[in-house]
Amino acid sequence: MTTPPPQPPVPPSPYAPPMRPEDEKTWASLTHVSGILFAFLGPLVVYLVMRDRGPFIRAHSAGALNFQLTILIVALVSIPLAFIGIGFLLLLVAGIFALVIEIVAAVKASQGQWYTPPLSIRFVS
């Protein structure tokens, strides 16, 4: 039995070329800002579209998405707790916490630093 001739290596996908580091930093920052503006939908779109463009944007978009999904869970738990009064306070604290963490994450991303938001459940990686 003869072996097939060696195949040439598969070129990288032309649909998802790697990004320049400056572009990755910009998109990573925008991912966190979109979390402030659009909750989990902004980071979800960036994660789905840009995740294969580089490790930095993948890590930041996954971190922002995980954080926003965690905040969504906290908000959903706060709704029934609002009937006994503590839900309003929990929702206020979670909102302020989310705003501060996303601003810190956007600044870290713009500086090119790796950052994972604290207290977030890891859904995607």
Buried (B, 14 or more C-beta within 10 A) or exposed (E): EEEEEEEEEEEEEEEEEBBEEEBBBBBBBBBBBBBBEEBBEBBBBBBEEBBBBBEBBBBBBBBBBBBBBBBBEBBEEBEEBEEEEEBEEBBEEBBEBBEEBBEBBBEBBBEEEEBBBEEBEEBBE
